[in-house]
Amino acid sequence: MPVPTHSYLWSKQDKTHGTYPLLAHLFDTAAVAGVLYDRWLRPGLQELFKQELGQQARSIVCFIAGSHDVGKASPLFQGQFSQKEEVWDSIRENILIHNPLAFEGLSDLSDDQRKERSLRRHEQISASALGFYADSSSCTHGTSQAIWQCLPALGHHGYFDIPFDLDNKQIFKRKRRLHSAFTCLLEENGWTQAQDDLLSLLEQAVGICRKEFPDEVSNTVIVLLSGLTILADRIASHSDWVAQNQQLMADGTLVLEKPNEWVKALSKQALHKVEETVGIYHGWEDEATARQAILGDYEPRPMQAEALRAGGGLWNVMVQTGGGKTEAALLRHCTEQERLLFLLPTQATSNALMRRVQKFYEGTPNVAALAHGLASIEDFYQTPITSFGGSEIGDSSCMGQGSGGLYPTEFVRSGAARLLAPVFVGTVDQALMGSLPLKWTHLRLLALANSHIVVDEVHTLDHYQTQLLVTLLEWLGKTNTRVTLLTATLPQWQRQQFLEAYTGESLAEHSLVPAFPATELLERSSSAPETSALPSDTYSIDFSLDTVDSNSLEDSHIMWVRSMRERFPKARIGVICNTVQRAQTVAAALEQEYGGVVLLHSRMTAEHRRINAQQLEALIGAGKTAESVIVVGTQAIEASLDIDLDFLSTDLCPSASLIQRAGRVWRRSDVLRAERIPGVPHIPIRVVRVAELDKYSSAPYFQAELERTWSFLIEHQHFVVPADNQRFIDSSSLSLDTFAHQDDDAFLEAFADIIGRIRAGLGAAAPLEEALADEATITEFKQLTQRSGDEESAERRTRLIERESTPVILCCSDGSIPGAWDGAPEDLAKITPQEQQKIRQALKGSLPLVVSSSKLSEQLVSLADAPSLLKRYSYLPQAERFYDSASGFSERLFTEE
């Protein structure tokens, strides 16, 4: 006797297309999961699934994904009794025609039962149908591995909604009693049989029998299965997909009574849908093509040649600035067909890298995402965004034809979904959210494990962020994910933590002192990295050191520029200050004296920063020949711009920052440099500090760290690269070991801060190590995810910020502020999510502000009620009172009115 399909049970319902059978959705999700397994998962993850699930791993994956919604076969979900529209009356009547007992006994439920989530929520009914309560000991002892089939269903709405907490046995017993009574009702009224029938038909559809499933699988695989279930469900739930399949059912192409044929018939459509939503990675045709795209006609440098041989594992690249690390990472990437996640420290570096990556991928059509708070205003998102149905695809390359390069889709436009794109460029925060207990953490972990992860400027992570990355590296090691770390200034303490986290083992003692420059390759099974010292051109930096009174720091920079300009009129001269206000003061004075000064700092609108950054790259970027250029900025210049200065004067800063700043000087060979600055034999960098260094004059850095940096510079004013680099970093950076024999106030203050950041990082991170352990309980598994706020608040948790900034949109009607909103300020609150062009225009006038005065706070108007992402912002009317078109935002301008 054939198994009934229960086609009257619905999964999707809308006014346009009506109801869609529950069984159809289970089949659809399984079909999409099969395509994701075959075409989206990297080979290494496929192998991991096979190791634990056996040769039928693909079918098991399809079943687990497909079964996630079987709990919708329950009276409370199907009845939707809070819905009073006529259409719902018709749906309920149709269910009663097929099962007259469907809703019997619901009126007899107690108040406790009506409120109980495990009875109301369909994901929890799904888990029950899949055996969550079948083994009492598994629930009592909470072994997640024993109930592995249930957890993806429990987590498919973004967090693992486990219905009880093992820490309270009384609550657990009460919940089991409530659930047991409800289970009896399900059995008596035919719902349990319907669930069993649906699961049996799903088994037929994917060609597997649940009796063949392994009894236990690792928690690593459970997390991956849970993420895949979310992704397959999202794709199979879209209205266009459902409408298409309803039509195929109507014309007889899809028949519920033929499960296996249903899934086979949808394989082509599912592949098409995966391509146009999340995207499938398309690499270069071969290694030669990749090399040409990345290097052009240049031969690989030794480090880049190492990249082509690096293979799997964690590859640590420690090479001075300007050494071609980005190209090396991409050359390593091209040796495998897998997705690319390229992570950078700032929005500016992300934007610059995205432009380069677009050029590298010109001949390979790939869905891509640029991810940070202001990504939507970048040129990449001016490309037409593809819709799910493909009606707005920008060109033929979007569906794997032609050579259109990278393009965005609506599916990977926002939130955690951005990490799913085949090519992803964004700030490191986007990945670090995967280490936090947030909604969709398991989806982020899947995306990370299914990629080659590149982290550029990894040394910029502080002690708090380092703890978050350590958590991720533990996960990436367990999933044998390729990781590439790029840095010019990695301190020993940080290097050791990263390498040990990836392998899960302590490093052998002899491997704790690396060469520089060098690459290190560390396989998961190794206790020591394979180190390759790299040949490098030796050059010198001549540091000149000045000490001035704290009130004379700006004047000191100004007088130095005057001196350099008088001696070398054609020179490209740079000044980097540690604070925005100082940079503004210096730039204003030099602008008045010389004109044409280019300023860059964080208190500029997004559009103002973009214009100035592009101006700098056009003047003194790669291959540019401009002369007599003066550049003033803050830390924004350190690693965000590919510019080439002749001279630099900088405030004293930590060693890592100083090396980065030095990387903007004599960045590449330039035959015209000798004409601009004749007679200068070595890279000239001036470092200036205040005489009475204290916590206030050291801000935003630690006094102790600046003092250690200064002490090293005094002894190494003639600095040899690369010989002195690692010693400089290790002798100047602060770690817990630094404070063993220090007891002065400056060191104690830094020590307290570092301890606080480490503890905060440990406290903020999800208990991933505990949840992935063999003995993990479902309580620990539950703690991996939490209901969380919006994406922006989640992203802020990746940084330990003492003074929160407020994102502000500047409004100005006279055109004096680059990018400012020139319409009626109150119209910002009316912009809908569909008005993307208006949102982009508004964000061009945005900047982060630390509101330090009541005068400013009184001027700000919250957009909390706006229907679009602008609800995260406030706006500032008549912002020209606070803004200078040359120097940017300053509260002093308002005070001086």
VEXPA-302864 format. One record per residue (C-alpha): residue number from 1; y, x, z; residue in one letter. Coordinates in steps of 0.2 Angstrom, whole numbers. Layout:
BEGIN
 resi     v     u     w resn
  NUM     Y     X     Z    A
...
end
This chain:
BEGIN
 resi     v     u     w resn
    1     0     0     0    M
    2    17     8    -5    P
    3    29    12     9    V
    4    44     0     9    P
    5    61     7     4    T
    6    71    -4    16    H
    7    85    -4     2    S
    8    94   -18    12    Y
    9    99    -4    25    L
   10   115     4    20    W
   11   123    21    22    S
   12   140    20    13    K
   13   151     5    10    Q
   14   167     2     2    D
   15   176   -12    -6    K
   16   175    -5   -24    T
   17   157    -1   -25    H
   18   149   -11   -11    G
   19   135    -4     0    T
   20   124    11    -5    Y
   21   106    11     2    P
   22   103    23    16    L
   23    87    30     8    L
   24    97    34    -7    A
   25   109    45     3    H
   26    94    54    11    L
   27    87    58    -6    F
   28   105    63   -12    D
   29   108    75     2    T
   30    91    83     0    A
   31    94    85   -19    A
   32   111    94   -15    V
   33   103   104    -1    A
   34    90   111   -14    G
   35   104   116   -26    V
   36   113   125   -12    L
   37    97   134    -7    Y
   38    94   140   -25    D
   39   111   144   -31    R
   40   124   145   -16    W
   41   114   154    -3    L
   42   113   173    -5    R
   43    95   180    -8    P
   44    96   188    10    G
   45    97   171    18    L
   46    84   164     7    Q
   47    72   177    13    E
   48    77   174    31    L
   49    72   156    29    F
   50    56   161    21    K
   51    51   172    35    Q
   52    53   159    48    E
   53    49   143    38    L
   54    36   150    26    G
   55    34   148     7    Q
   56    39   130     8    Q
   57    56   135    16    A
   58    66   126     2    R
   59    57   110     4    S
   60    59   110    23    I
   61    78   114    21    V
   62    79    99     9    C
   63    70    88    22    F
   64    80    93    37    I
   65    97    90    27    A
   66    91    74    20    G
   67    85    67    37    S
   68   101    69    46    H
   69   107    51    44    D
   70    90    42    47    V
   71    97    36    63    G
   72   108    24    53    K
   73    93    13    53    A
   74    98     5    70    S
   75   105   -12    74    P
   76   121    -6    82    L
   77   126     5    66    F
   78   119    -8    53    Q
   79   127   -23    62    G
   80   145   -15    64    Q
   81   149   -29    76    F
   82   166   -24    79    S
   83   170   -27    60    Q
   84   175   -45    57    K
   85   179   -45    38    E
   86   169   -57    28    E
   87   160   -43    18    V
   88   152   -38    35    W
   89   146   -55    38    D
   90   137   -54    21    S
   91   129   -37    25    I
   92   123   -43    42    R
   93   116   -59    34    E
   94   107   -49    20    N
   95    99   -38    34    I
   96    93   -53    43    L
   97    85   -60    27    I
   98    74   -44    26    H
   99    71   -43    45    N
  100    75   -58    55    P
  101    72   -49    71    L
  102    85   -35    67    A
  103    98   -40    80    F
  104    87   -48    93    E
  105    90   -43   111    G
  106   107   -34   108    L
  107   115   -48   118    S
  108   104   -43   133    D
  109   110   -25   133    L
  110   118   -19   150    S
  111   135   -13   150    D
  112   129     5   153    D
  113   118     3   137    Q
  114   132    -3   127    R
  115   143    12   132    K
  116   130    25   130    E
  117   133    37   116    R
  118   115    41   113    S
  119   112    22   109    L
  120   128    20    99    R
  121   130    36    89    R
  122   119    37    73    H
  123   117    56    74    E
  124   108    54    91    Q
  125    97    40    85    I
  126    93    52    71    S
  127    88    65    83    A
  128    77    53    92    S
  129    68    48    76    A
  130    65    66    73    L
  131    57    69    90    G
  132    71    73   102    F
  133    63    64   116    Y
  134    45    65   110    A
  135    41    80   121    D
  136    48    77   138    S
  137    46    95   144    S
  138    56   101   129    S
  139    71    90   134    C
  140    68    94   153    T
  141    68   112   150    H
  142    80   111   136    G
  143    72   123   124    T
  144    82   122   108    S
  145    68   131    97    Q
  146    56   117   101    A
  147    67   103    95    I
  148    74   113    80    W
  149    71    98    68    Q
  150    83    88    78    C
  151    98    99    81    L
  152   105    99    63    P
  153   106    80    64    A
  154   115    81    81    L
  155   128    93    74    G
  156   132    86    57    H
  157   148    79    63    H
  158   155    95    68    G
  159   149    98    85    Y
  160   132    97    93    F
  161   132    80   101    D
  162   118    83   113    I
  163   117    67   124    P
  164   114    75   141    F
  165   119    90   152    D
  166   104    98   160    L
  167   115   104   174    D
  168   115    86   181    N
  169    97    80   183    K
  170   102    63   190    Q
  171   112    60   174    I
  172    98    66   163    F
  173    86    54   171    K
  174    97    39   170    R
  175   101    43   152    K
  176    82    44   148    R
  177    79    27   157    R
  178    93    19   146    L
  179    86    27   130    H
  180    68    22   134    S
  181    73     4   136    A
  182    83     4   120    F
  183    68    13   111    T
  184    57    -2   116    C
  185    69   -14   108    L
  186    69    -3    92    L
  187    51    -4    91    E
  188    49   -22    94    E
  189    62   -27    81    N
  190    55   -15    67    G
  191    69    -2    67    W
  192    57    12    73    T
  193    45     8    58    Q
  194    60     8    46    A
  195    64    25    52    Q
  196    47    31    50    D
  197    46    24    32    D
  198    62    32    27    L
  199    56    49    33    L
  200    39    47    25    S
  201    48    43     8    L
  202    59    58    11    L
  203    44    69    13    E
  204    37    63    -4    Q
  205    54    66   -12    A
  206    54    85    -7    V
  207    36    88    -7    G
  208    32    92    11    I
  209    23    85    26    C
  210    31    87    43    R
  211    14    91    50    K
  212    16   108    41    E
  213    32   112    49    F
  214    32   127    61    P
  215    32   122    80    D
  216    47   133    83    E
  217    60   143    73    V
  218    74   155    79    S
  219    91   148    85    N
  220    98   159    71    T
  221    90   148    58    V
  222    94   132    67    I
  223   113   137    66    V
  224   111   140    47    L
  225   101   124    45    L
  226   115   115    54    S
  227   128   122    43    G
  228   119   118    27    L
  229   116   100    33    T
  230   135    98    35    I
  231   139   105    18    L
  232   125    95     9    A
  233   131    79    17    D
  234   149    82    13    R
  235   145    84    -6    I
  236   133    70    -6    A
  237   145    58     3    S
  238   159    58    -9    H
  239   164    42   -17    S
  240   163    48   -35    D
  241   145    54   -32    W
  242   140    38   -24    V
  243   148    28   -38    A
  244   139    38   -51    Q
  245   122    36   -43    N
  246   125    17   -41    Q
  247   127    16   -59    Q
  248   111    26   -62    L
  249   102    14   -51    M
  250   108     0   -60    A
  251   102     6   -77    D
  252    85    11   -70    G
  253    87    30   -70    T
  254    86    31   -52    L
  255    72    21   -43    V
  256    70    21   -24    L
  257    51    18   -26    E
  258    50    35   -35    K
  259    56    48   -22    P
  260    51    64   -31    N
  261    58    58   -47    E
  262    74    53   -39    W
  263    77    71   -32    V
  264    72    79   -49    K
  265    83    68   -59    A
  266    98    72   -48    L
  267    95    91   -49    S
  268   107    94   -64    K
  269   121    82   -57    Q
  270   119    90   -40    A
  271   122   108   -48    L
  272   137   101   -57    H
  273   144    94   -41    K
  274   141   109   -31    V
  275   150   119   -45    E
  276   165   109   -45    E
  277   167   107   -26    T
  278   162   121   -16    V
  279   158   132   -31    G
  280   144   145   -35    I
  281   148   163   -35    Y
  282   149   171   -53    H
  283   150   190   -52    G
  284   153   202   -66    W
  285   141   204   -80    E
  286   135   221   -74    D
  287   141   236   -64    E
  288   150   244   -79    A
  289   160   228   -82    T
  290   164   228   -63    A
  291   170   246   -63    R
  292   181   243   -78    Q
  293   189   227   -69    A
  294   192   236   -53    I
  295   196   254   -58    L
  296   201   252   -76    G
  297   198   269   -85    D
  298   198   279   -69    Y
  299   183   288   -62    E
  300   177   283   -45    P
  301   183   294   -31    R
  302   170   301   -19    P
  303   172   286    -7    M
  304   171   274   -21    Q
  305   155   282   -28    A
  306   148   280   -10    E
  307   152   262   -11    A
  308   141   259   -26    L
  309   126   267   -16    R
  310   130   258     1    A
  311   118   244     0    G
  312   115   233    15    G
  313   121   234    33    G
  314   138   238    40    L
  315   148   250    30    W
  316   163   258    40    N
  317   176   266    29    V
  318   188   278    38    M
  319   200   285    25    V
  320   219   288    26    Q
  321   231   276    19    T
  322   232   275     0    G
  323   214   281    -2    G
  324   208   267   -13    G
  325   198   258     1    K
  326   201   240    -7    T
  327   193   246   -23    E
  328   179   254   -14    A
  329   176   237    -5    A
  330   175   228   -21    L
  331   164   241   -29    L
  332   152   239   -15    R
  333   153   220   -17    H
  334   149   221   -36    C
  335   131   228   -32    T
  336   125   211   -25    E
  337   128   193   -32    Q
  338   135   185   -16    E
  339   151   177   -10    R
  340   166   188    -5    L
  341   176   185    11    L
  342   191   198    12    F
  343   200   197    28    L
  344   217   205    32    L
  345   229   206    47    P
  346   244   196    41    T
  347   249   183    29    Q
  348   259   195    19    A
  349   244   207    16    T
  350   233   192    12    S
  351   246   186    -2    N
  352   247   204    -9    A
  353   228   206    -9    L
  354   225   189   -17    M
  355   236   194   -32    R
  356   226   210   -34    R
  357   209   201   -32    V
  358   214   188   -45    Q
  359   217   202   -58    K
  360   200   210   -53    F
  361   191   193   -56    Y
  362   200   188   -72    E
  363   184   188   -82    G
  364   174   178   -70    T
  365   177   160   -66    P
  366   176   157   -48    N
  367   182   144   -35    V
  368   193   153   -23    A
  369   203   150    -7    A
  370   218   159     0    L
  371   219   154    18    A
  372   233   156    31    H
  373   247   145    38    G
  374   258   146    23    L
  375   245   148     9    A
  376   249   132     0    S
  377   266   139    -6    I
  378   259   154   -14    E
  379   258   155   -33    D
  380   239   154   -32    F
  381   240   136   -27    Y
  382   252   131   -41    Q
  383   237   131   -52    T
  384   231   113   -54    P
  385   219   109   -40    I
  386   203   102   -47    T
  387   198    85   -40    S
  388   180    80   -35    F
  389   177    71   -51    G
  390   184    85   -62    G
  391   198    75   -69    S
  392   211    88   -66    E
  393   202   104   -69    I
  394   214   117   -74    G
  395   205   124   -89    D
  396   188   126   -96    S
  397   183   140   -85    S
  398   183   129   -70    C
  399   165   123   -75    M
  400   159   140   -78    G
  401   165   142   -96    Q
  402   179   154  -103    G
  403   187   168   -93    S
  404   200   159   -82    G
  405   197   169   -67    G
  406   200   162   -49    L
  407   205   144   -47    Y
  408   206   132   -32    P
  409   197   115   -29    T
  410   202   101   -17    E
  411   185   103    -8    F
  412   189   121    -1    V
  413   208   117     1    R
  414   209   116    20    S
  415   201   119    37    G
  416   184   127    39    A
  417   179   123    21    A
  418   190   136    14    R
  419   178   149    21    L
  420   165   141     9    L
  421   173   147    -7    A
  422   164   160   -17    P
  423   180   171   -16    V
  424   190   170    -1    F
  425   205   180     4    V
  426   214   176    21    G
  427   219   182    38    T
  428   206   188    50    V
  429   210   173    61    D
  430   200   162    48    Q
  431   184   171    52    A
  432   188   174    71    L
  433   188   155    73    M
  434   169   156    70    G
  435   167   165    86    S
  436   176   151    96    L
  437   168   135   103    P
  438   177   123    91    L
  439   172   109    80    K
  440   163   115    64    W
  441   159   132    72    T
  442   141   132    64    H
  443   148   128    47    L
  444   160   143    49    R
  445   145   154    55    L
  446   135   149    39    L
  447   149   153    28    A
  448   151   170    36    L
  449   133   174    35    A
  450   132   169    17    N
  451   145   182    12    S
  452   149   200    10    H
  453   163   202    24    I
  454   177   214    21    V
  455   189   217    36    V
  456   204   227    31    D
  457   215   236    44    E
  458   202   232    57    V
  459   211   243    69    H
  460   225   231    71    T
  461   214   219    81    L
  462   219   220   100    D
  463   207   220   114    H
  464   206   201   114    Y
  465   203   200    96    Q
  466   191   214    96    T
  467   180   204   108    Q
  468   180   189    96    L
  469   175   201    82    L
  470   161   208    92    V
  471   154   191    94    T
  472   154   188    76    L
  473   147   205    72    L
  474   132   201    83    E
  475   129   186    72    W
  476   132   195    56    L
  477   119   208    62    G
  478   106   195    66    K
  479   108   187    48    T
  480   108   204    40    N
  481   125   201    32    T
  482   134   215    23    R
  483   150   220    32    V
  484   163   232    26    T
  485   176   238    39    L
  486   191   247    31    L
  487   203   257    42    T
  488   214   273    42    A
  489   216   273    61    T
  490   200   267    70    L
  491   200   273    88    P
  492   183   278    95    Q
  493   181   264   108    W
  494   184   251    95    Q
  495   172   259    82    R
  496   158   260    95    Q
  497   160   242   100    Q
  498   159   236    82    F
  499   144   247    77    L
  500   134   242    93    E
  501   138   224    91    A
  502   131   224    74    Y
  503   114   232    78    T
  504   113   225    96    G
  505   108   243   102    E
  506   118   257   110    S
  507   123   271    98    L
  508   114   288    99    A
  509   126   300   109    E
  510   127   312    94    H
  511   134   298    83    S
  512   149   295    94    L
  513   161   307    86    V
  514   164   303    68    P
  515   171   315    55    A
  516   188   309    46    F
  517   189   305    33    P
  518   171   298    32    A
  519   160   283    28    T
  520   146   277    39    E
  521   132   266    34    L
  522   123   257    48    L
  523   108   246    45    E
  524   103   233    58    R
  525    87   242    63    S
  526    96   259    65    S
  527   102   267    81    S
  528   114   279    72    A
  529   124   277    57    P
  530   122   288    41    E
  531   138   297    40    T
  532   146   304    24    S
  533   160   316    26    A
  534   173   314    12    L
  535   182   327     3    P
  536   201   325     4    S
  537   217   332    -1    D
  538   226   341    13    T
  539   244   338    15    Y
  540   257   339    29    S
  541   269   328    38    I
  542   284   336    45    D
  543   289   325    60    F
  544   307   327    67    S
  545   309   320    84    L
  546   325   313    92    D
  547   329   306   109    T
  548   344   295   111    V
  549   352   283   123    D
  550   345   266   123    S
  551   362   259   117    N
  552   363   272   103    S
  553   346   268    94    L
  554   354   258    80    E
  555   368   270    77    D
  556   356   284    77    S
  557   347   276    62    H
  558   363   272    53    I
  559   370   290    55    M
  560   353   297    49    W
  561   353   287    33    V
  562   371   292    30    R
  563   366   310    31    S
  564   351   308    20    M
  565   361   298     7    R
  566   374   312     7    E
  567   361   326     4    R
  568   350   316    -7    F
  569   360   302   -17    P
  570   344   297   -27    K
  571   332   296   -13    A
  572   322   281    -7    R
  573   326   279    11    I
  574   317   268    24    G
  575   321   263    42    V
  576   308   254    52    I
  577   313   246    69    C
  578   302   239    82    N
  579   313   223    85    T
  580   320   211    72    V
  581   337   211    80    Q
  582   338   230    79    R
  583   333   229    60    A
  584   346   216    57    Q
  585   360   227    65    T
  586   355   242    55    V
  587   353   233    39    A
  588   370   224    41    A
  589   379   241    44    A
  590   371   249    29    L
  591   374   234    18    E
  592   392   235    21    Q
  593   393   253    18    E
  594   381   255     3    Y
  595   376   238    -3    G
  596   359   233   -10    G
  597   349   236     6    V
  598   333   227     6    V
  599   328   220    23    L
  600   311   213    28    L
  601   306   205    45    H
  602   298   190    52    S
  603   313   179    55    R
  604   316   176    37    M
  605   310   160    28    T
  606   294   161    19    A
  607   303   161     2    E
  608   316   174     8    H
  609   302   186    13    R
  610   293   183    -3    R
  611   308   187   -13    I
  612   312   203    -4    N
  613   294   209    -4    A
  614   293   206   -23    Q
  615   310   215   -25    Q
  616   304   230   -15    L
  617   288   231   -26    E
  618   298   229   -42    A
  619   309   243   -36    L
  620   298   256   -28    I
  621   280   249   -30    G
  622   266   257   -40    A
  623   273   266   -56    G
  624   292   260   -52    K
  625   306   272   -54    T
  626   321   265   -45    A
  627   332   277   -36    E
  628   345   276   -22    S
  629   335   262   -13    V
  630   338   258     6    I
  631   324   248    14    V
  632   325   242    32    V
  633   312   232    41    G
  634   300   229    56    T
  635   281   230    58    Q
  636   281   218    43    A
  637   282   234    32    I
  638   268   244    40    E
  639   253   237    30    A
  640   260   223    19    S
  641   268   232     5    L
  642   262   245    -8    D
  643   279   254    -8    I
  644   283   273   -10    D
  645   298   280     0    L
  646   305   297     0    D
  647   311   298    18    F
  648   308   287    34    L
  649   316   285    51    S
  650   306   275    63    T
  651   307   269    81    D
  652   293   277    91    L
  653   277   266    90    C
  654   259   268    94    P
  655   249   281    84    S
  656   240   268    73    A
  657   256   260    68    S
  658   265   277    65    L
  659   251   282    53    I
  660   253   265    44    Q
  661   271   268    43    R
  662   269   285    36    A
  663   258   278    23    G
  664   273   270    15    R
  665   280   288    12    V
  666   275   299    -3    W
  667   261   286    -5    R
  668   256   292   -22    R
  669   260   307   -34    S
  670   277   305   -42    D
  671   283   318   -54    V
  672   301   311   -52    L
  673   301   314   -33    R
  674   306   332   -35    A
  675   322   326   -44    E
  676   326   314   -31    R
  677   323   325   -16    I
  678   323   343   -22    P
  679   317   357   -10    G
  680   308   346     2    V
  681   290   353     4    P
  682   281   341    15    H
  683   282   322    19    I
  684   298   320    30    P
  685   297   307    44    I
  686   309   305    58    R
  687   303   297    75    V
  688   316   292    87    V
  689   314   286   105    R
  690   325   281   119    V
  691   328   294   133    A
  692   324   282   148    E
  693   308   274   141    L
  694   303   259   152    D
  695   294   243   149    K
  696   309   234   142    Y
  697   314   248   129    S
  698   296   250   124    S
  699   293   232   119    A
  700   284   226   110    P
  701   272   240   114    Y
  702   266   248   131    F
  703   276   262   138    Q
  704   260   271   142    A
  705   254   271   124    E
  706   271   277   118    L
  707   272   291   130    E
  708   254   297   125    R
  709   260   296   106    T
  710   276   306   110    W
  711   266   319   119    S
  712   255   322   104    F
  713   269   323    92    L
  714   278   336   102    I
  715   263   347   100    E
  716   260   342    82    H
  717   277   341    73    Q
  718   269   349    58    H
  719   255   336    56    F
  720   240   340    45    V
  721   232   326    36    V
  722   217   322    38    P
  723   213   335    51    A
  724   224   328    64    D
  725   222   310    61    N
  726   207   305    72    Q
  727   213   316    86    R
  728   230   308    86    F
  729   222   291    86    I
  730   210   294   100    D
  731   222   304   111    S
  732   235   291   110    S
  733   226   274   110    S
  734   223   265   126    L
  735   205   259   132    S
  736   197   256   149    L
  737   192   275   149    D
  738   210   280   147    T
  739   214   275   164    F
  740   200   284   174    A
  741   212   296   182    H
  742   229   288   179    Q
  743   239   279   193    D
  744   257   278   188    D
  745   265   261   185    D
  746   266   262   166    A
  747   247   265   165    F
  748   243   252   178    L
  749   253   239   169    E
  750   244   243   152    A
  751   227   243   162    F
  752   230   226   169    A
  753   235   219   152    D
  754   220   227   143    I
  755   208   220   157    I
  756   216   203   155    G
  757   214   203   136    R
  758   196   208   137    I
  759   192   195   150    R
  760   202   182   140    A
  761   192   187   124    G
  762   175   186   133    L
  763   180   169   141    G
  764   187   162   124    A
  765   171   167   114    A
  766   157   154   111    A
  767   141   159   120    P
  768   133   165   104    L
  769   123   179   111    E
  770   115   167   124    E
  771   113   153   112    A
  772   104   164    99    L
  773    92   171   112    A
  774    74   166   112    D
  775    75   158   129    E
  776    91   148   125    A
  777    92   131   132    T
  778   100   116   123    I
  779   114   116   136    T
  780   119   134   129    E
  781   117   128   111    F
  782   128   113   115    K
  783   142   125   121    Q
  784   143   133   104    L
  785   154   119    98    T
  786   167   108   106    Q
  787   179    94   101    R
  788   195   102    97    S
  789   212    99    91    G
  790   220   102    74    D
  791   217   118    63    E
  792   233   126    68    E
  793   230   125    87    S
  794   212   131    84    A
  795   219   146    74    E
  796   231   150    88    R
  797   216   153    99    R
  798   211   168    89    T
  799   227   177    96    R
  800   232   180   114    L
  801   250   175   113    I
  802   261   177   128    E
  803   276   168   120    R
  804   272   154   109    E
  805   282   152    93    S
  806   287   136    86    T
  807   285   133    67    P
  808   302   127    60    V
  809   308   121    43    I
  810   326   126    40    L
  811   337   112    32    C
  812   353   118    22    C
  813   362   108     9    S
  814   374   122     3    D
  815   360   134    -5    G
  816   364   148     6    S
  817   347   150    14    I
  818   332   155     2    P
  819   319   141     1    G
  820   328   130    14    A
  821   325   111    12    W
  822   340   104     3    D
  823   336    86     5    G
  824   340    74    19    A
  825   331    82    34    P
  826   324    65    40    E
  827   315    64    23    D
  828   303    78    29    L
  829   295    65    41    A
  830   291    53    26    K
  831   282    66    15    I
  832   264    60    13    T
  833   249    72    11    P
  834   248    68    -8    Q
  835   265    75   -11    E
  836   259    92   -12    Q
  837   275    99   -21    Q
  838   286    92    -8    K
  839   276   100     6    I
  840   276   117    -3    R
  841   295   116    -5    Q
  842   297   112    13    A
  843   286   126    19    L
  844   296   138     8    K
  845   310   136    21    G
  846   299   138    36    S
  847   298   152    49    L
  848   291   155    66    P
  849   303   155    80    L
  850   302   159    99    V
  851   314   146   106    V
  852   323   156   119    S
  853   338   146   122    S
  854   343   128   126    S
  855   356   129   113    K
  856   343   131   100    L
  857   330   119   107    S
  858   343   106   108    E
  859   345   107    89    Q
  860   327   106    84    L
  861   319    89    79    V
  862   300    87    80    S
  863   290    81    65    L
  864   276    76    76    A
  865   275    59    68    D
  866   275    65    50    A
  867   259    59    41    P
  868   256    76    32    S
  869   253    94    39    L
  870   272    95    42    L
  871   268    86    59    K
  872   265   103    66    R
  873   283   108    63    Y
  874   301   105    69    S
  875   316   105    58    Y
  876   333   113    61    L
  877   347   103    52    P
  878   362   113    46    Q
  879   352   129    48    A
  880   366   139    40    E
  881   374   140    57    R
  882   360   151    62    F
  883   356   160    46    Y
  884   363   174    36    D
  885   358   175    18    S
  886   356   194    19    A
  887   349   197    37    S
  888   340   181    41    G
  889   339   170    56    F
  890   349   175    72    S
  891   354   164    87    E
  892   369   175    89    R
  893   377   168    73    L
  894   378   150    82    F
  895   384   158    98    T
  896   398   167    88    E
  897   404   151    80    E
end
